[in-house]
């Protein structure tokens, strides 16, 4: 088996759909960015209001039952 064939077999991909929108606030004159991220493979979803929450969700999904060979 060539190195190219081996690397293609070892390669894993994960697809995430991220939606971000501006949500005005009725209580104040400002608003905030909000978002939703979905792991397309598993269907798991999470809403977030800050980038660390988005990154944490993606990190969690990449480590849940996705170890090579599982």
VENLIN-V290119 format. One record per helix or strand. SS is the DSSP state (h for helix, s for strand). FROM is the first residue (numbers start at 1). LEN is the number of residues. Records with the same first field share a line. If there is no record, write none. Layout:
SS: FROM-LEN, FROM-LEN
//
This chain:
h: 3-8, 51-13
s: 16-9, 31-9, 45-4
//
